[in-house]
Amino acid sequence: MKKQTLRKPTRSSFTLLRQLCNLIPSHLVPKLARDTGVAENARTFTPWSHVVSLIFAQLSRAARCAEHQAEQRHQ
């Protein structure tokens, strides 16, 4: 039987994460945070770092789901 190699999803997620972040205009996140009042309530995360962490969470979940679906197809 052929030996399967596992791909590391985080390696491609960082590249995709950077590409997605580059699509967001740099002025947009701070402006929205000020307009909605979120900026005053933020303590440890800046609005930008919060957005980046949320995008990363979505990408890592999508990668896990894709791995799970691939495993299900091979069973």
N, CA, C and O atoms as a GROMACS GRO file, in nm:
protein
  300
    1MET      N    1   0.082  -0.117   0.000
    1MET     CA    2   0.000   0.000   0.000
    1MET      C    3   0.087   0.125   0.000
    1MET      O    4   0.197   0.125   0.056
    2LYS      N    5   0.039   0.228  -0.061
    2LYS     CA    6   0.113   0.354  -0.071
    2LYS      C    7   0.105   0.431   0.061
    2LYS      O    8  -0.002   0.444   0.120
    3LYS      N    9   0.218   0.482   0.105
    3LYS     CA   10   0.223   0.557   0.229
    3LYS      C   11   0.175   0.700   0.204
    3LYS      O   12   0.221   0.768   0.113
    4GLN      N   13   0.080   0.743   0.288
    4GLN     CA   14   0.025   0.878   0.273
    4GLN      C   15   0.103   0.975   0.359
    4GLN      O   16   0.142   0.944   0.472
    5THR      N   17   0.123   1.093   0.306
    5THR     CA   18   0.186   1.198   0.384
    5THR      C   19   0.079   1.298   0.425
    5THR      O   20  -0.008   1.334   0.346
    6LEU      N   21   0.087   1.341   0.548
    6LEU     CA   22  -0.008   1.440   0.597
    6LEU      C   23   0.043   1.580   0.569
    6LEU      O   24   0.161   1.609   0.587
    7ARG      N   25  -0.045   1.663   0.525
    7ARG     CA   26  -0.010   1.804   0.502
    7ARG      C   27  -0.026   1.880   0.631
    7ARG      O   28  -0.110   1.847   0.714
    8LYS      N   29   0.055   1.981   0.647
    8LYS     CA   30   0.045   2.067   0.765
    8LYS      C   31  -0.042   2.187   0.728
    8LYS      O   32   0.004   2.276   0.657
    9PRO      N   33  -0.166   2.192   0.777
    9PRO     CA   34  -0.257   2.298   0.735
    9PRO      C   35  -0.215   2.436   0.782
    9PRO      O   36  -0.249   2.535   0.716
   10THR      N   37  -0.143   2.446   0.893
   10THR     CA   38  -0.108   2.580   0.941
   10THR      C   39  -0.009   2.649   0.849
   10THR      O   40  -0.006   2.772   0.840
   11ARG      N   41   0.073   2.570   0.780
   11ARG     CA   42   0.170   2.632   0.691
   11ARG      C   43   0.100   2.711   0.581
   11ARG      O   44   0.139   2.824   0.552
   12SER      N   45  -0.001   2.654   0.520
   12SER     CA   46  -0.072   2.726   0.415
   12SER      C   47  -0.168   2.829   0.473
   12SER      O   48  -0.198   2.928   0.407
   13SER      N   49  -0.216   2.809   0.596
   13SER     CA   50  -0.308   2.904   0.656
   13SER      C   51  -0.241   3.039   0.681
   13SER      O   52  -0.305   3.143   0.665
   14PHE      N   53  -0.114   3.038   0.719
   14PHE     CA   54  -0.047   3.165   0.741
   14PHE      C   55  -0.036   3.244   0.612
   14PHE      O   56  -0.055   3.366   0.612
   15THR      N   57  -0.008   3.179   0.503
   15THR     CA   58   0.000   3.249   0.375
   15THR      C   59  -0.137   3.303   0.337
   15THR      O   60  -0.150   3.418   0.295
   16LEU      N   61  -0.238   3.220   0.353
   16LEU     CA   62  -0.374   3.263   0.322
   16LEU      C   63  -0.419   3.373   0.419
   16LEU      O   64  -0.487   3.468   0.379
   17LEU      N   65  -0.380   3.360   0.544
   17LEU     CA   66  -0.414   3.462   0.643
   17LEU      C   67  -0.357   3.598   0.603
   17LEU      O   68  -0.426   3.700   0.610
   18ARG      N   69  -0.233   3.597   0.562
   18ARG     CA   70  -0.171   3.724   0.520
   18ARG      C   71  -0.241   3.782   0.398
   18ARG      O   72  -0.262   3.903   0.390
   19GLN      N   73  -0.277   3.697   0.303
   19GLN     CA   74  -0.346   3.744   0.184
   19GLN      C   75  -0.482   3.804   0.218
   19GLN      O   76  -0.520   3.908   0.163
   20LEU      N   77  -0.555   3.739   0.308
   20LEU     CA   78  -0.685   3.792   0.348
   20LEU      C   79  -0.670   3.924   0.424
   20LEU      O   80  -0.748   4.017   0.403
   21CYS      N   81  -0.571   3.931   0.511
   21CYS     CA   82  -0.549   4.056   0.585
   21CYS      C   83  -0.509   4.170   0.493
   21CYS      O   84  -0.545   4.285   0.517
   22ASN      N   85  -0.436   4.139   0.389
   22ASN     CA   86  -0.397   4.243   0.293
   22ASN      C   87  -0.516   4.296   0.215
   22ASN      O   88  -0.509   4.407   0.161
   23LEU      N   89  -0.624   4.220   0.207
   23LEU     CA   90  -0.744   4.266   0.137
   23LEU      C   91  -0.825   4.368   0.217
   23LEU      O   92  -0.906   4.442   0.162
   24ILE      N   93  -0.802   4.371   0.348
   24ILE     CA   94  -0.877   4.462   0.435
   24ILE      C   95  -0.805   4.597   0.437
   24ILE      O   96  -0.687   4.603   0.472
   25PRO      N   97  -0.874   4.704   0.400
   25PRO     CA   98  -0.810   4.837   0.404
   25PRO      C   99  -0.763   4.869   0.546
   25PRO      O  100  -0.835   4.845   0.642
   26SER      N  101  -0.643   4.923   0.559
   26SER     CA  102  -0.581   4.944   0.690
   26SER      C  103  -0.659   5.042   0.777
   26SER      O  104  -0.653   5.033   0.899
   27HIS      N  105  -0.731   5.133   0.718
   27HIS     CA  106  -0.806   5.232   0.796
   27HIS      C  107  -0.943   5.180   0.840
   27HIS      O  108  -1.005   5.240   0.929
   28LEU      N  109  -0.990   5.073   0.782
   28LEU     CA  110  -1.128   5.030   0.804
   28LEU      C  111  -1.153   4.976   0.944
   28LEU      O  112  -1.250   5.015   1.009
   29VAL      N  113  -1.067   4.887   0.994
   29VAL     CA  114  -1.091   4.823   1.124
   29VAL      C  115  -1.088   4.925   1.238
   29VAL      O  116  -1.181   4.926   1.319
   30PRO      N  117  -0.986   5.011   1.248
   30PRO     CA  118  -0.989   5.110   1.357
   30PRO      C  119  -1.110   5.206   1.348
   30PRO      O  120  -1.166   5.245   1.449
   31LYS      N  121  -1.146   5.242   1.226
   31LYS     CA  122  -1.261   5.332   1.208
   31LYS      C  123  -1.389   5.265   1.256
   31LYS      O  124  -1.468   5.327   1.327
   32LEU      N  125  -1.411   5.139   1.217
   32LEU     CA  126  -1.530   5.068   1.262
   32LEU      C  127  -1.531   5.048   1.413
   32LEU      O  128  -1.636   5.054   1.477
   33ALA      N  129  -1.414   5.023   1.470
   33ALA     CA  130  -1.405   5.005   1.615
   33ALA      C  131  -1.441   5.135   1.688
   33ALA      O  132  -1.510   5.132   1.790
   34ARG      N  133  -1.395   5.247   1.636
   34ARG     CA  134  -1.431   5.376   1.698
   34ARG      C  135  -1.579   5.407   1.681
   34ARG      O  136  -1.645   5.450   1.775
   35ASP      N  137  -1.632   5.383   1.559
   35ASP     CA  138  -1.772   5.414   1.530
   35ASP      C  139  -1.868   5.330   1.614
   35ASP      O  140  -1.975   5.379   1.654
   36THR      N  141  -1.832   5.205   1.642
   36THR     CA  142  -1.921   5.117   1.718
   36THR      C  143  -1.896   5.123   1.868
   36THR      O  144  -1.973   5.066   1.945
   37GLY      N  145  -1.788   5.189   1.911
   37GLY     CA  146  -1.758   5.200   2.053
   37GLY      C  147  -1.678   5.084   2.108
   37GLY      O  148  -1.656   5.076   2.228
   38VAL      N  149  -1.634   4.994   2.023
   38VAL     CA  150  -1.557   4.878   2.068
   38VAL      C  151  -1.418   4.919   2.113
   38VAL      O  152  -1.363   4.858   2.205
   39ALA      N  153  -1.362   5.019   2.052
   39ALA     CA  154  -1.225   5.060   2.082
   39ALA      C  155  -1.209   5.103   2.228
   39ALA      O  156  -1.104   5.080   2.288
   40GLU      N  157  -1.311   5.165   2.286
   40GLU     CA  158  -1.302   5.209   2.425
   40GLU      C  159  -1.306   5.092   2.522
   40GLU      O  160  -1.250   5.100   2.632
   41ASN      N  161  -1.372   4.982   2.485
   41ASN     CA  162  -1.388   4.868   2.574
   41ASN      C  163  -1.276   4.765   2.562
   41ASN      O  164  -1.267   4.674   2.644
   42ALA      N  165  -1.193   4.780   2.462
   42ALA     CA  166  -1.085   4.682   2.441
   42ALA      C  167  -0.976   4.700   2.545
   42ALA      O  168  -0.936   4.813   2.576
   43ARG      N  169  -0.930   4.589   2.601
   43ARG     CA  170  -0.825   4.597   2.702
   43ARG      C  171  -0.693   4.542   2.650
   43ARG      O  172  -0.593   4.614   2.642
   44THR      N  173  -0.692   4.413   2.615
   44THR     CA  174  -0.566   4.351   2.577
   44THR      C  175  -0.548   4.340   2.427
   44THR      O  176  -0.436   4.347   2.377
   45PHE      N  177  -0.656   4.323   2.354
   45PHE     CA  178  -0.649   4.310   2.209
   45PHE      C  179  -0.676   4.444   2.143
   45PHE      O  180  -0.766   4.517   2.184
   46THR      N  181  -0.600   4.474   2.042
   46THR     CA  182  -0.635   4.588   1.957
   46THR      C  183  -0.744   4.538   1.862
   46THR      O  184  -0.757   4.418   1.840
   47PRO      N  185  -0.822   4.628   1.806
   47PRO     CA  186  -0.925   4.584   1.711
   47PRO      C  187  -0.864   4.504   1.594
   47PRO      O  188  -0.924   4.406   1.549
   48TRP      N  189  -0.747   4.546   1.547
   48TRP     CA  190  -0.684   4.474   1.435
   48TRP      C  191  -0.642   4.333   1.476
   48TRP      O  192  -0.667   4.238   1.401
   49SER      N  193  -0.580   4.318   1.592
   49SER     CA  194  -0.537   4.184   1.634
   49SER      C  195  -0.657   4.094   1.660
   49SER      O  196  -0.649   3.973   1.639
   50HIS      N  197  -0.767   4.151   1.704
   50HIS     CA  198  -0.889   4.073   1.723
   50HIS      C  199  -0.941   4.020   1.589
   50HIS      O  200  -0.977   3.903   1.578
   51VAL      N  201  -0.945   4.105   1.489
   51VAL     CA  202  -0.990   4.063   1.356
   51VAL      C  203  -0.899   3.953   1.301
   51VAL      O  204  -0.947   3.853   1.246
   52VAL      N  205  -0.768   3.971   1.315
   52VAL     CA  206  -0.674   3.871   1.264
   52VAL      C  207  -0.692   3.737   1.337
   52VAL      O  208  -0.689   3.632   1.273
   53SER      N  209  -0.712   3.741   1.468
   53SER     CA  210  -0.731   3.615   1.542
   53SER      C  211  -0.861   3.547   1.502
   53SER      O  212  -0.866   3.424   1.498
   54LEU      N  213  -0.965   3.622   1.474
   54LEU     CA  214  -1.091   3.563   1.429
   54LEU      C  215  -1.078   3.499   1.291
   54LEU      O  216  -1.132   3.392   1.266
   55ILE      N  217  -1.006   3.564   1.201
   55ILE     CA  218  -0.983   3.507   1.068
   55ILE      C  219  -0.900   3.380   1.080
   55ILE      O  220  -0.930   3.280   1.014
   56PHE      N  221  -0.797   3.382   1.165
   56PHE     CA  222  -0.714   3.263   1.184
   56PHE      C  223  -0.797   3.146   1.238
   56PHE      O  224  -0.780   3.033   1.194
   57ALA      N  225  -0.886   3.174   1.332
   57ALA     CA  226  -0.970   3.069   1.388
   57ALA      C  227  -1.058   3.007   1.280
   57ALA      O  228  -1.077   2.886   1.277
   58GLN      N  229  -1.112   3.089   1.193
   58GLN     CA  230  -1.195   3.037   1.084
   58GLN      C  231  -1.112   2.951   0.989
   58GLN      O  232  -1.157   2.845   0.945
   59LEU      N  233  -0.992   2.997   0.956
   59LEU     CA  234  -0.907   2.921   0.865
   59LEU      C  235  -0.864   2.788   0.925
   59LEU      O  236  -0.863   2.686   0.856
   60SER      N  237  -0.828   2.788   1.052
   60SER     CA  238  -0.784   2.664   1.114
   60SER      C  239  -0.899   2.566   1.127
   60SER      O  240  -0.879   2.445   1.115
   61ARG      N  241  -1.020   2.614   1.153
   61ARG     CA  242  -1.137   2.526   1.158
   61ARG      C  243  -1.165   2.468   1.020
   61ARG      O  244  -1.196   2.350   1.008
   62ALA      N  245  -1.154   2.549   0.917
   62ALA     CA  246  -1.178   2.500   0.781
   62ALA      C  247  -1.076   2.393   0.744
   62ALA      O  248  -1.109   2.296   0.677
   63ALA      N  249  -0.952   2.412   0.787
   63ALA     CA  250  -0.847   2.313   0.757
   63ALA      C  251  -0.876   2.182   0.829
   63ALA      O  252  -0.857   2.074   0.772
   64ARG      N  253  -0.921   2.190   0.955
   64ARG     CA  254  -0.953   2.068   1.030
   64ARG      C  255  -1.070   1.996   0.965
   64ARG      O  256  -1.071   1.873   0.957
   65CYS      N  257  -1.170   2.070   0.920
   65CYS     CA  258  -1.286   2.009   0.855
   65CYS      C  259  -1.245   1.940   0.725
   65CYS      O  260  -1.294   1.832   0.694
   66ALA      N  261  -1.157   2.003   0.649
   66ALA     CA  262  -1.111   1.944   0.524
   66ALA      C  263  -1.033   1.816   0.550
   66ALA      O  264  -1.049   1.718   0.477
   67GLU      N  265  -0.950   1.814   0.654
   67GLU     CA  266  -0.877   1.693   0.691
   67GLU      C  267  -0.972   1.582   0.730
   67GLU      O  268  -0.955   1.467   0.690
   68HIS      N  269  -1.073   1.617   0.808
   68HIS     CA  270  -1.169   1.518   0.854
   68HIS      C  271  -1.247   1.459   0.735
   68HIS      O  272  -1.269   1.338   0.730
   69GLN      N  273  -1.286   1.543   0.642
   69GLN     CA  274  -1.358   1.494   0.524
   69GLN      C  275  -1.270   1.404   0.440
   69GLN      O  276  -1.318   1.304   0.386
   70ALA      N  277  -1.142   1.437   0.427
   70ALA     CA  278  -1.050   1.353   0.350
   70ALA      C  279  -1.033   1.217   0.417
   70ALA      O  280  -1.028   1.115   0.349
   71GLU      N  281  -1.025   1.216   0.550
   71GLU     CA  282  -1.013   1.090   0.623
   71GLU      C  283  -1.138   1.005   0.604
   71GLU      O  284  -1.128   0.883   0.589
   72GLN      N  285  -1.254   1.068   0.603
   72GLN     CA  286  -1.379   0.994   0.587
   72GLN      C  287  -1.389   0.930   0.449
   72GLN      O  288  -1.443   0.820   0.434
   73ARG      N  289  -1.338   0.999   0.347
   73ARG     CA  290  -1.342   0.945   0.211
   73ARG      C  291  -1.252   0.824   0.196
   73ARG      O  292  -1.280   0.735   0.115
   74HIS      N  293  -1.142   0.820   0.272
   74HIS     CA  294  -1.045   0.710   0.257
   74HIS      C  295  -1.080   0.588   0.344
   74HIS      O  296  -1.012   0.486   0.335
   75GLN      N  297  -1.181   0.598   0.425
   75GLN     CA  298  -1.217   0.483   0.510
   75GLN      C  299  -1.307   0.388   0.439
   75GLN      O  300  -1.348   0.286   0.496
   0.00000   0.00000   0.00000
